[in-house]
Each structure stands twice: as structure tokens, then as C-alpha cells.
Amino acid sequence: MTMNDAGIRTDAQKVFDTYEHLATEILRKGYRHNPIYMARKAIVDWELMMAAGIEGKRVLNVGCFEPIDELLWAGLAAEWVGIDLSPRSIETAQTIVQRTLVPALAEKVRFRVMDAQALEFPDESFDVVVSFSVIDHIPDPAVRHRAILEMGRVVRRGGAVIVTVPNRFGYFRALHRRNVRRGIVSDVGYQYFYAPGELRAELRAAGLMPIRYTSDLKNVNDLPKYVRALIRPLEWFGDRMGYLARKPT
Ligand SMILES: C[S@@+](CC[C@H](N)C(=O)[O-])C[C@H]1O[C@@H](n2cnc3c(N)ncnc32)[C@H](O)[C@@H]1O
């Protein structure tokens, strides 16, 4: 039996079942109503999206689950496609988008059930490909690698790939492991915790160029420059972290 970083048995079927179940729970109230989750997404995922620039772009969201990103960014992107392995998550995402966005925005967003390791899109069909807290839910390293290769394949040359995950060295990690073991927090199917350097190497191995790192312990911009420099190393210990990478032209 193989144990994962969270001290639980690695199991792709269990992850699938978890998200099929959670998909019905989030219809009325979801992570989009959790301020801490949203704050982490804002500081990490959305900061990298702003750096990539998505205005007027064709965007693919790999492992969308609840359509939090779709609700926020559909207005800015030209086209948005969300994919997920879990059919119920896709159904839920469609329902939430239809009942939340005005029709002119909802029609920009499409969803499909799909596996990240075998994307059913032609080469170079998107300007920006994002994947937030998804590859950490894939137990097999070969499948994680194929998923990143696929993101690199479907993005155009010069386009952006953004991958964020929970940090192996994150300030919350040890506590999370303990709380899962004790049954205090629910097991949401984490299968692998990347270290920042490891994620950077994974992106490079897929032919992408990581150009920007961020985490939720990012420097606060309005601090004096020398204080920012002093506390910058803390960024490696943020709980959610990730990279913006470019596909070479
Ligand atoms: C934590 S949720 C994603 C959260 C969401 N992206 C966000 O930022 O709020 C993980 C999602 O990854 C999906 N997933 C796991 N393995 C996948 C795969 N091989 N292909 C596509 N989706 C996958 C799960 O079904 C689940 O919906």
C-alpha cells in the first residue's frame, strides 16, 4: 500500500469519488463562499493570471471543479473552457454559471468532461492554460507529468501556462497532515505535495519556461524595499504556491 504526503492511501478512484460527492454539496454554498480560500486564490492564482494577461484571450481551465474562476474572469477573457474528470463537477459548474452570469458572459464559457492527461484539443489552441490545485490530486507521477505536457501542447507558442498547488513546505502543511489523521478536517483528496523547485523542474521538463513564482506569503508591496527584501525568503513557505510559465516561441 502506498501512502501519500497527507498520510493517506494514494487512490485515484477515491479522489474521483470525493469530487463527485463534493460537486453536489457546492451547488448552494461552496468554496466561493469561503473567504480564506478566496483570499489564497486571489493572492496566488489570480495574481499570476493578471501577470499573464487574459484580456481578450482564449483560456483553458484544467480541473475547474466549482466554477470560481469562470465567474470572475469570463468577462475579461474572449473564450473560456473548463474541463474536469468529474462529470458531476461539470454539471454543477454549468448550473452555477447559468444561474449566476448574465447570458452574454455565460455563453463565453464552455465545460467538458475530460482527463488532464489526454486533452481533446488541437495543438496550440489556447492563449493561456491554467490549472489550480489539480495535479496535486493525481497520485501517479507519470500522469502528473503527462498532464503538464498536455497543457504545454495545447497552449500556443509564447502563450502562458499557470500551475498552482499546495506547497510541500507550506506553513499549514504539517497541521493539515495531523488534522486529516485525526479526522478534524475532511480529506479532499490531496495525493502529492510539490516543493516549489520540484514544480519548477516539472514545468521545465515539459518544455515550458517558468518566469514567475508566487505564494500566499508574498511580499506586501507597500512595505519599504529593504523590509521586502528581508522577508522575501518567506515566500518559499507559502501554503499555496505556483508558477507562471511561457511556452517558447
Ligand atoms: C481541488 S479541485 C480544483 C479546484 C479549482 N481548480 C479551484 O481553483 O478552486 C481538484 C479538481 O481536479 C479534478 N481532477 C483530478 N484529477 C483530474 C484529471 N486527471 N483530469 C481532470 N481533472 C482532474 C477533480 O475532479 C477536482 O474537481
The ligand as an ORCA input file, in Angstrom:
! r2SCAN-3c Opt
* xyz 0 1
  C      -9.294     20.993     -5.657
  S     -10.272     20.740     -7.069
  C      -9.868     22.086     -8.135
  C     -10.140     23.416     -7.563
  C     -10.309     24.557     -8.525
  N      -9.437     24.480     -9.704
  C     -10.058     25.849     -7.773
  O      -9.035     26.504     -8.012
  O     -10.864     26.216     -6.913
  C      -9.464     19.415     -7.903
  C     -10.194     19.023     -9.187
  O      -9.297     18.300    -10.013
  C     -10.055     17.356    -10.732
  N      -9.150     16.342    -11.285
  C      -8.406     15.429    -10.624
  N      -7.718     14.670    -11.496
  C      -8.015     15.141    -12.739
  C      -7.614     14.780    -14.053
  N      -6.763     13.773    -14.274
  N      -8.137     15.459    -15.090
  C      -9.005     16.484    -14.893
  N      -9.427     16.866    -13.664
  C      -8.932     16.213    -12.605
  C     -11.021     16.829     -9.676
  O     -12.122     16.144    -10.256
  C     -11.399     18.100     -8.947
  O     -12.556     18.669     -9.494
*
